[in-house]
Amino acid sequence: MRSAFLISKLGIILELVLAGKDLDLPTICPNIITRVQWNARRPHAFDYLIIPVINVIIHHTVTPKCNTQEKCTAILREIQNFHMDTLEFHDIGYNFMIGDDGRVYEGVGWHRIGAHTRGYNSRSIGIALIGNYTDILPNSNMFLALKKLLACGVELGELDKNYKLFGARQVSGTASPGHRLFAEIKKWPHFTRNP
């Protein structure tokens, strides 16, 4: 597993950092709040994604919105508890989540298979915007963070440069990511109409 991980740009960067090398990370990458920082539970198990990933699936959490790191991390812990204790997932289902505060929060991250979209988990990254976006749009901070995260994924080799962007409703029996958010991502360059 270690050799497969090192093939990715992120793996190489982490190895250099661990070796004490000073390097500049791509400036396009947003600051990501790690699992440790939001006090995530340990996963029961996990499997690795094959990278670069071609599909990105956008969700909304249908929870209250959050505008501070403290509020967002509390919501993340509630989501993780629901996913693990009620739905019996191995971990929180999403790869990343984005709060109203414009911060990106690590779910299972770039390399692990999530549990966000049945039939697509092993070949996609699931990104959830925290809140309900049926009747309202996410704020500009959230969109900026999402765009930076996607560009970062391409830059690091985690996402294929020609990745396909979907709303969860296109590939699953759900209303996610909400009517207003879905209408917005349909305008984005990587949006794909037919899965």
CYANA upper distance limits for C-alpha pairs under 8 A (distance plus 0.5 A):
  1 MET  CA      5 PHE  CA      6.79
  2 ARG  CA      6 LEU  CA      6.76
  3 SER  CA      7 ILE  CA      7.10
  4 ALA  CA      8 SER  CA      8.03
  5 PHE  CA     11 GLY  CA      5.99
  6 LEU  CA     10 LEU  CA      8.15
  6 LEU  CA     11 GLY  CA      4.88
  6 LEU  CA     12 ILE  CA      5.91
  6 LEU  CA     15 GLU  CA      8.29
  7 ILE  CA     11 GLY  CA      7.07
  7 ILE  CA     12 ILE  CA      7.54
  8 SER  CA     12 ILE  CA      6.98
  8 SER  CA     51 ILE  CA      8.12
  8 SER  CA    156 LEU  CA      7.90
  8 SER  CA    157 GLY  CA      6.82
  8 SER  CA    158 GLU  CA      7.66
  9 LYS  CA     13 ILE  CA      6.65
  9 LYS  CA    156 LEU  CA      5.73
  9 LYS  CA    157 GLY  CA      6.48
  9 LYS  CA    158 GLU  CA      8.38
 10 LEU  CA     14 LEU  CA      6.62
 10 LEU  CA    156 LEU  CA      6.33
 10 LEU  CA    157 GLY  CA      8.12
 10 LEU  CA    158 GLU  CA      8.31
 11 GLY  CA     15 GLU  CA      6.67
 12 ILE  CA     16 LEU  CA      6.75
 13 ILE  CA     17 VAL  CA      6.72
 14 LEU  CA     18 LEU  CA      6.56
 15 GLU  CA     19 ALA  CA      6.61
 16 LEU  CA     20 GLY  CA      6.92
 16 LEU  CA     21 LYS  CA      5.74
 16 LEU  CA     22 ASP  CA      8.23
 16 LEU  CA     23 LEU  CA      8.46
 17 VAL  CA     21 LYS  CA      5.80
 17 VAL  CA     22 ASP  CA      7.30
 17 VAL  CA     23 LEU  CA      8.12
 25 LEU  CA     29 CYS  CA      8.18
 26 PRO  CA    152 CYS  CA      7.86
 26 PRO  CA    155 GLU  CA      7.86
 28 ILE  CA    148 LYS  CA      6.45
 28 ILE  CA    151 ALA  CA      7.26
 28 ILE  CA    152 CYS  CA      6.31
 29 CYS  CA    148 LYS  CA      6.32
 29 CYS  CA    149 LEU  CA      6.58
 29 CYS  CA    151 ALA  CA      7.75
 29 CYS  CA    152 CYS  CA      5.16
 30 PRO  CA    103 ARG  CA      8.35
 30 PRO  CA    104 VAL  CA      7.64
 30 PRO  CA    145 ALA  CA      7.05
 30 PRO  CA    148 LYS  CA      6.44
 30 PRO  CA    149 LEU  CA      6.65
 30 PRO  CA    152 CYS  CA      8.04
 31 ASN  CA    103 ARG  CA      7.62
 31 ASN  CA    104 VAL  CA      7.33
 32 ILE  CA    103 ARG  CA      7.34
 32 ILE  CA    104 VAL  CA      5.46
 32 ILE  CA    105 TYR  CA      6.07
 32 ILE  CA    106 GLU  CA      6.89
 33 ILE  CA     37 GLN  CA      6.59
 33 ILE  CA     38 TRP  CA      7.59
 33 ILE  CA    103 ARG  CA      7.67
 33 ILE  CA    104 VAL  CA      6.59
 33 ILE  CA    105 TYR  CA      5.18
 33 ILE  CA    106 GLU  CA      6.49
 34 THR  CA     38 TRP  CA      7.08
 34 THR  CA    105 TYR  CA      6.78
 34 THR  CA    106 GLU  CA      5.67
 35 ARG  CA     39 ASN  CA      6.44
 35 ARG  CA     40 ALA  CA      5.59
 35 ARG  CA    105 TYR  CA      8.06
 35 ARG  CA    106 GLU  CA      6.28
 35 ARG  CA    107 GLY  CA      7.30
 36 VAL  CA     40 ALA  CA      6.63
 38 TRP  CA     73 THR  CA      5.66
 38 TRP  CA     74 ALA  CA      8.44
 38 TRP  CA     76 LEU  CA      8.17
 38 TRP  CA     77 ARG  CA      8.21
 39 ASN  CA     73 THR  CA      8.33
 39 ASN  CA     77 ARG  CA      8.13
 40 ALA  CA     77 ARG  CA      7.02
 40 ALA  CA     80 GLN  CA      8.14
 41 ARG  CA     80 GLN  CA      8.28
 41 ARG  CA     91 ASP  CA      8.32
 42 ARG  CA     91 ASP  CA      8.04
 43 PRO  CA     90 HIS  CA      6.04
 43 PRO  CA     91 ASP  CA      5.36
 44 HIS  CA     90 HIS  CA      5.32
 44 HIS  CA     91 ASP  CA      7.14
 45 ALA  CA     90 HIS  CA      6.06
 45 ALA  CA     91 ASP  CA      8.17
 46 PHE  CA     90 HIS  CA      7.41
 46 PHE  CA    112 ARG  CA      7.01
 46 PHE  CA    113 ILE  CA      7.42
 47 ASP  CA    112 ARG  CA      6.19
 47 ASP  CA    113 ILE  CA      6.16
 48 TYR  CA    111 HIS  CA      6.02
 48 TYR  CA    112 ARG  CA      4.92
 48 TYR  CA    113 ILE  CA      6.12
 49 LEU  CA     53 VAL  CA      8.13
 49 LEU  CA    110 TRP  CA      8.40
 49 LEU  CA    111 HIS  CA      5.77
 49 LEU  CA    112 ARG  CA      5.83
 49 LEU  CA    113 ILE  CA      5.90
 49 LEU  CA    122 SER  CA      6.57
 49 LEU  CA    123 ARG  CA      7.49
 50 ILE  CA    111 HIS  CA      8.17
 50 ILE  CA    122 SER  CA      8.43
 50 ILE  CA    123 ARG  CA      8.00
 51 ILE  CA    111 HIS  CA      8.17
 51 ILE  CA    157 GLY  CA      7.94
 51 ILE  CA    158 GLU  CA      6.13
 51 ILE  CA    159 LEU  CA      7.41
 51 ILE  CA    160 ASP  CA      8.39
 52 PRO  CA    157 GLY  CA      6.35
 52 PRO  CA    158 GLU  CA      5.18
 52 PRO  CA    159 LEU  CA      5.17
 52 PRO  CA    160 ASP  CA      5.49
 53 VAL  CA    123 ARG  CA      6.72
 53 VAL  CA    124 SER  CA      6.42
 53 VAL  CA    125 ILE  CA      7.64
 53 VAL  CA    158 GLU  CA      6.71
 53 VAL  CA    159 LEU  CA      5.19
 53 VAL  CA    160 ASP  CA      6.12
 53 VAL  CA    163 TYR  CA      7.73
 54 ILE  CA    123 ARG  CA      7.47
 54 ILE  CA    124 SER  CA      7.04
 54 ILE  CA    159 LEU  CA      6.63
 54 ILE  CA    160 ASP  CA      5.73
 54 ILE  CA    162 ASN  CA      7.61
 54 ILE  CA    163 TYR  CA      4.97
 54 ILE  CA    164 LYS  CA      6.56
 55 ASN  CA    123 ARG  CA      6.95
 55 ASN  CA    124 SER  CA      5.01
 55 ASN  CA    125 ILE  CA      6.93
 55 ASN  CA    163 TYR  CA      6.11
 55 ASN  CA    164 LYS  CA      5.41
 55 ASN  CA    165 LEU  CA      6.65
 55 ASN  CA    166 PHE  CA      8.00
 56 VAL  CA    124 SER  CA      5.88
 56 VAL  CA    125 ILE  CA      5.37
 56 VAL  CA    126 GLY  CA      6.50
 56 VAL  CA    127 ILE  CA      7.87
 56 VAL  CA    163 TYR  CA      7.50
 56 VAL  CA    164 LYS  CA      6.59
 56 VAL  CA    165 LEU  CA      5.40
 56 VAL  CA    166 PHE  CA      6.69
 57 ILE  CA    117 THR  CA      8.43
 57 ILE  CA    124 SER  CA      7.29
 57 ILE  CA    125 ILE  CA      6.71
 57 ILE  CA    126 GLY  CA      5.38
 57 ILE  CA    127 ILE  CA      6.78
 57 ILE  CA    165 LEU  CA      6.56
 57 ILE  CA    166 PHE  CA      5.37
 57 ILE  CA    167 GLY  CA      6.04
 57 ILE  CA    168 ALA  CA      6.17
 58 ILE  CA    126 GLY  CA      6.55
 58 ILE  CA    127 ILE  CA      5.61
 58 ILE  CA    128 ALA  CA      6.35
 58 ILE  CA    129 LEU  CA      8.23
 58 ILE  CA    165 LEU  CA      8.03
 58 ILE  CA    166 PHE  CA      6.70
 58 ILE  CA    167 GLY  CA      5.37
 58 ILE  CA    168 ALA  CA      6.27
 58 ILE  CA    176 SER  CA      8.33
 58 ILE  CA    177 PRO  CA      6.67
 59 HIS  CA    126 GLY  CA      7.66
 59 HIS  CA    127 ILE  CA      6.55
 59 HIS  CA    128 ALA  CA      4.88
 59 HIS  CA    129 LEU  CA      6.78
 59 HIS  CA    167 GLY  CA      7.06
 59 HIS  CA    168 ALA  CA      6.26
 59 HIS  CA    176 SER  CA      5.81
 59 HIS  CA    177 PRO  CA      4.73
 59 HIS  CA    178 GLY  CA      8.35
 60 HIS  CA    128 ALA  CA      5.38
 60 HIS  CA    129 LEU  CA      5.22
 60 HIS  CA    130 ILE  CA      6.36
 60 HIS  CA    131 GLY  CA      6.59
 60 HIS  CA    132 ASN  CA      6.56
 60 HIS  CA    133 TYR  CA      7.21
 60 HIS  CA    176 SER  CA      6.32
 60 HIS  CA    177 PRO  CA      5.12
 60 HIS  CA    178 GLY  CA      7.24
 61 THR  CA    128 ALA  CA      6.67
 61 THR  CA    129 LEU  CA      6.84
 61 THR  CA    130 ILE  CA      5.67
 61 THR  CA    131 GLY  CA      5.99
 61 THR  CA    132 ASN  CA      6.94
 62 VAL  CA    130 ILE  CA      7.64
 62 VAL  CA    131 GLY  CA      5.58
 62 VAL  CA    132 ASN  CA      4.77
 62 VAL  CA    133 TYR  CA      8.10
 63 THR  CA     75 ILE  CA      8.26
 63 THR  CA    130 ILE  CA      7.08
 63 THR  CA    131 GLY  CA      5.38
 63 THR  CA    132 ASN  CA      6.72
 64 PRO  CA    130 ILE  CA      7.79
 64 PRO  CA    131 GLY  CA      5.63
 64 PRO  CA    132 ASN  CA      7.63
 65 LYS  CA     72 CYS  CA      8.34
 65 LYS  CA     99 GLY  CA      7.60
 65 LYS  CA    100 ASP  CA      6.78
 65 LYS  CA    130 ILE  CA      6.21
 65 LYS  CA    131 GLY  CA      4.85
 65 LYS  CA    132 ASN  CA      7.94
 66 CYS  CA     71 LYS  CA      5.97
 66 CYS  CA     72 CYS  CA      5.61
 66 CYS  CA     75 ILE  CA      8.39
 66 CYS  CA     99 GLY  CA      6.37
 66 CYS  CA    100 ASP  CA      5.85
 66 CYS  CA    101 ASP  CA      7.24
 66 CYS  CA    130 ILE  CA      7.67
 66 CYS  CA    131 GLY  CA      8.10
 67 ASN  CA     71 LYS  CA      7.30
 67 ASN  CA     72 CYS  CA      7.51
 67 ASN  CA     99 GLY  CA      7.14
 67 ASN  CA    100 ASP  CA      5.31
 67 ASN  CA    101 ASP  CA      4.85
 68 THR  CA     72 CYS  CA      6.61
 68 THR  CA     99 GLY  CA      8.49
 68 THR  CA    100 ASP  CA      8.17
 68 THR  CA    101 ASP  CA      6.07
 69 GLN  CA     73 THR  CA      6.46
 69 GLN  CA    101 ASP  CA      7.61
 69 GLN  CA    103 ARG  CA      8.20
 70 GLU  CA     74 ALA  CA      6.87
 71 LYS  CA     75 ILE  CA      6.93
 72 CYS  CA     76 LEU  CA      6.68
 72 CYS  CA     99 GLY  CA      6.76
 73 THR  CA     77 ARG  CA      6.72
 74 ALA  CA     78 GLU  CA      6.91
 75 ILE  CA     79 ILE  CA      6.68
 76 LEU  CA     80 GLN  CA      6.55
 77 ARG  CA     81 ASN  CA      6.53
 78 GLU  CA     82 PHE  CA      6.65
 79 ILE  CA     83 HIS  CA      6.58
 79 ILE  CA     92 ILE  CA      7.36
 80 GLN  CA     84 MET  CA      6.51
 80 GLN  CA     91 ASP  CA      7.01
 80 GLN  CA     92 ILE  CA      4.98
 80 GLN  CA     93 GLY  CA      8.11
 81 ASN  CA     85 ASP  CA      6.03
 81 ASN  CA     86 THR  CA      8.03
 81 ASN  CA     92 ILE  CA      8.23
 82 PHE  CA     86 THR  CA      5.64
 82 PHE  CA     87 LEU  CA      7.02
 83 HIS  CA     87 LEU  CA      5.42
 83 HIS  CA     88 GLU  CA      6.66
 83 HIS  CA     89 PHE  CA      5.98
 83 HIS  CA     90 HIS  CA      8.49
 83 HIS  CA     91 ASP  CA      7.22
 83 HIS  CA     92 ILE  CA      6.15
 83 HIS  CA     93 GLY  CA      7.19
 84 MET  CA     88 GLU  CA      5.10
 84 MET  CA     89 PHE  CA      5.17
 84 MET  CA     90 HIS  CA      6.47
 84 MET  CA     91 ASP  CA      6.15
 84 MET  CA     92 ILE  CA      7.22
 85 ASP  CA     89 PHE  CA      8.09
 89 PHE  CA     93 GLY  CA      7.64
 89 PHE  CA    115 ALA  CA      7.50
 91 ASP  CA    108 VAL  CA      7.93
 91 ASP  CA    114 GLY  CA      8.41
 92 ILE  CA    107 GLY  CA      6.74
 92 ILE  CA    108 VAL  CA      7.36
 92 ILE  CA    114 GLY  CA      7.98
 92 ILE  CA    115 ALA  CA      7.90
 93 GLY  CA    107 GLY  CA      7.79
 93 GLY  CA    108 VAL  CA      7.85
 93 GLY  CA    114 GLY  CA      5.45
 93 GLY  CA    115 ALA  CA      4.61
 93 GLY  CA    116 HIS  CA      5.46
 93 GLY  CA    126 GLY  CA      8.50
 94 TYR  CA    107 GLY  CA      5.92
 94 TYR  CA    108 VAL  CA      6.88
 94 TYR  CA    114 GLY  CA      6.02
 94 TYR  CA    115 ALA  CA      6.96
 94 TYR  CA    116 HIS  CA      6.08
 94 TYR  CA    125 ILE  CA      8.20
 94 TYR  CA    126 GLY  CA      5.65
 94 TYR  CA    127 ILE  CA      6.46
 94 TYR  CA    128 ALA  CA      7.09
 95 ASN  CA    106 GLU  CA      6.99
 95 ASN  CA    107 GLY  CA      5.04
 95 ASN  CA    108 VAL  CA      5.06
 95 ASN  CA    109 GLY  CA      5.16
 95 ASN  CA    110 TRP  CA      7.01
 95 ASN  CA    112 ARG  CA      8.05
 95 ASN  CA    113 ILE  CA      8.23
 95 ASN  CA    114 GLY  CA      6.40
 95 ASN  CA    125 ILE  CA      6.45
 95 ASN  CA    126 GLY  CA      5.76
 95 ASN  CA    127 ILE  CA      6.45
 96 PHE  CA    104 VAL  CA      7.27
 96 PHE  CA    105 TYR  CA      6.13
 96 PHE  CA    106 GLU  CA      5.29
 96 PHE  CA    107 GLY  CA      5.19
 96 PHE  CA    108 VAL  CA      7.48
 96 PHE  CA    109 GLY  CA      6.67
 96 PHE  CA    126 GLY  CA      7.21
 96 PHE  CA    127 ILE  CA      5.39
 96 PHE  CA    128 ALA  CA      6.95
 97 MET  CA    104 VAL  CA      6.34
 97 MET  CA    105 TYR  CA      5.57
 97 MET  CA    106 GLU  CA      7.10
 97 MET  CA    107 GLY  CA      7.17
 97 MET  CA    127 ILE  CA      6.04
 97 MET  CA    128 ALA  CA      5.16
 97 MET  CA    129 LEU  CA      6.09
 97 MET  CA    130 ILE  CA      7.06
 98 ILE  CA    102 GLY  CA      7.01
 98 ILE  CA    103 ARG  CA      6.24
 98 ILE  CA    104 VAL  CA      5.10
 98 ILE  CA    105 TYR  CA      6.49
 98 ILE  CA    127 ILE  CA      8.19
 98 ILE  CA    128 ALA  CA      6.92
 98 ILE  CA    129 LEU  CA      5.35
 98 ILE  CA    130 ILE  CA      6.39
 98 ILE  CA    142 MET  CA      6.84
 98 ILE  CA    145 ALA  CA      7.77
 98 ILE  CA    146 LEU  CA      7.76
 99 GLY  CA    103 ARG  CA      6.12
 99 GLY  CA    104 VAL  CA      7.23
 99 GLY  CA    105 TYR  CA      8.24
 99 GLY  CA    129 LEU  CA      6.85
 99 GLY  CA    130 ILE  CA      5.78
 99 GLY  CA    131 GLY  CA      8.47
 99 GLY  CA    142 MET  CA      7.07
100 ASP  CA    130 ILE  CA      7.58
100 ASP  CA    138 PRO  CA      7.84
100 ASP  CA    139 ASN  CA      7.23
100 ASP  CA    141 ASN  CA      7.43
100 ASP  CA    142 MET  CA      6.45
101 ASP  CA    141 ASN  CA      7.37
101 ASP  CA    142 MET  CA      7.80
102 GLY  CA    141 ASN  CA      5.03
102 GLY  CA    142 MET  CA      5.25
102 GLY  CA    144 LEU  CA      8.00
102 GLY  CA    145 ALA  CA      6.27
103 ARG  CA    142 MET  CA      8.02
103 ARG  CA    145 ALA  CA      7.17
104 VAL  CA    145 ALA  CA      7.13
104 VAL  CA    146 LEU  CA      8.35
104 VAL  CA    149 LEU  CA      8.32
108 VAL  CA    112 ARG  CA      6.18
108 VAL  CA    113 ILE  CA      7.76
108 VAL  CA    114 GLY  CA      6.81
110 TRP  CA    125 ILE  CA      7.86
110 TRP  CA    158 GLU  CA      7.15
111 HIS  CA    158 GLU  CA      8.49
113 ILE  CA    121 ASN  CA      6.40
113 ILE  CA    122 SER  CA      6.02
113 ILE  CA    124 SER  CA      8.45
113 ILE  CA    125 ILE  CA      8.36
114 GLY  CA    121 ASN  CA      6.12
114 GLY  CA    122 SER  CA      7.98
114 GLY  CA    125 ILE  CA      7.89
114 GLY  CA    126 GLY  CA      7.55
115 ALA  CA    121 ASN  CA      6.37
116 HIS  CA    121 ASN  CA      6.93
116 HIS  CA    126 GLY  CA      6.50
117 THR  CA    121 ASN  CA      6.16
117 THR  CA    126 GLY  CA      8.10
117 THR  CA    168 ALA  CA      7.56
117 THR  CA    171 VAL  CA      8.07
117 THR  CA    172 SER  CA      7.12
118 ARG  CA    172 SER  CA      7.72
120 TYR  CA    124 SER  CA      6.38
121 ASN  CA    125 ILE  CA      7.79
121 ASN  CA    126 GLY  CA      8.32
128 ALA  CA    177 PRO  CA      8.46
129 LEU  CA    138 PRO  CA      8.34
129 LEU  CA    142 MET  CA      8.06
132 ASN  CA    136 ILE  CA      8.15
132 ASN  CA    178 GLY  CA      7.25
133 TYR  CA    137 LEU  CA      6.23
133 TYR  CA    138 PRO  CA      7.17
133 TYR  CA    177 PRO  CA      7.14
133 TYR  CA    178 GLY  CA      5.19
133 TYR  CA    179 HIS  CA      7.14
133 TYR  CA    180 ARG  CA      6.29
133 TYR  CA    181 LEU  CA      6.13
134 THR  CA    177 PRO  CA      7.98
134 THR  CA    178 GLY  CA      4.41
134 THR  CA    179 HIS  CA      5.06
134 THR  CA    180 ARG  CA      5.90
134 THR  CA    181 LEU  CA      7.57
135 ASP  CA    178 GLY  CA      7.98
135 ASP  CA    179 HIS  CA      7.21
135 ASP  CA    180 ARG  CA      6.36
136 ILE  CA    180 ARG  CA      6.40
136 ILE  CA    181 LEU  CA      8.18
137 LEU  CA    180 ARG  CA      6.08
137 LEU  CA    181 LEU  CA      6.24
138 PRO  CA    142 MET  CA      6.68
138 PRO  CA    143 PHE  CA      7.52
138 PRO  CA    181 LEU  CA      7.51
139 ASN  CA    143 PHE  CA      7.20
140 SER  CA    144 LEU  CA      6.58
141 ASN  CA    145 ALA  CA      6.63
142 MET  CA    146 LEU  CA      6.61
143 PHE  CA    147 LYS  CA      6.62
144 LEU  CA    148 LYS  CA      6.60
145 ALA  CA    149 LEU  CA      6.55
146 LEU  CA    150 LEU  CA      6.75
147 LYS  CA    151 ALA  CA      6.69
148 LYS  CA    152 CYS  CA      6.41
149 LEU  CA    153 GLY  CA      6.64
150 LEU  CA    154 VAL  CA      6.97
150 LEU  CA    159 LEU  CA      8.15
151 ALA  CA    155 GLU  CA      6.64
152 CYS  CA    156 LEU  CA      6.53
153 GLY  CA    157 GLY  CA      6.61
153 GLY  CA    158 GLU  CA      5.36
153 GLY  CA    159 LEU  CA      5.49
154 VAL  CA    158 GLU  CA      6.42
154 VAL  CA    159 LEU  CA      5.19
154 VAL  CA    160 ASP  CA      6.52
154 VAL  CA    161 LYS  CA      5.95
159 LEU  CA    163 TYR  CA      6.86
162 ASN  CA    190 HIS  CA      7.79
163 TYR  CA    190 HIS  CA      7.03
164 LYS  CA    190 HIS  CA      5.84
164 LYS  CA    191 PHE  CA      6.50
164 LYS  CA    192 THR  CA      6.25
165 LEU  CA    190 HIS  CA      5.83
165 LEU  CA    191 PHE  CA      4.91
165 LEU  CA    192 THR  CA      6.26
166 PHE  CA    170 GLN  CA      7.06
166 PHE  CA    171 VAL  CA      8.33
166 PHE  CA    191 PHE  CA      6.50
166 PHE  CA    192 THR  CA      6.62
166 PHE  CA    193 ARG  CA      8.09
166 PHE  CA    195 PRO  CA      8.20
167 GLY  CA    171 VAL  CA      8.10
167 GLY  CA    176 SER  CA      7.39
167 GLY  CA    177 PRO  CA      6.48
167 GLY  CA    182 PHE  CA      6.58
167 GLY  CA    185 ILE  CA      8.16
168 ALA  CA    172 SER  CA      6.39
168 ALA  CA    174 THR  CA      7.35
168 ALA  CA    175 ALA  CA      8.08
168 ALA  CA    176 SER  CA      5.98
168 ALA  CA    177 PRO  CA      6.66
169 ARG  CA    173 GLY  CA      6.62
169 ARG  CA    174 THR  CA      5.53
169 ARG  CA    175 ALA  CA      5.89
169 ARG  CA    176 SER  CA      5.97
169 ARG  CA    177 PRO  CA      7.48
170 GLN  CA    194 ASN  CA      8.32
170 GLN  CA    195 PRO  CA      7.73
171 VAL  CA    195 PRO  CA      7.46
175 ALA  CA    179 HIS  CA      7.92
176 SER  CA    182 PHE  CA      8.39
177 PRO  CA    181 LEU  CA      6.50
177 PRO  CA    182 PHE  CA      6.33
178 GLY  CA    182 PHE  CA      6.46
179 HIS  CA    183 ALA  CA      6.64
180 ARG  CA    184 GLU  CA      6.91
181 LEU  CA    185 ILE  CA      6.86
182 PHE  CA    186 LYS  CA      6.73
183 ALA  CA    187 LYS  CA      7.82
184 GLU  CA    188 TRP  CA      7.90
185 ILE  CA    191 PHE  CA      7.16
186 LYS  CA    191 PHE  CA      6.16
186 LYS  CA    192 THR  CA      8.36
187 LYS  CA    191 PHE  CA      7.57
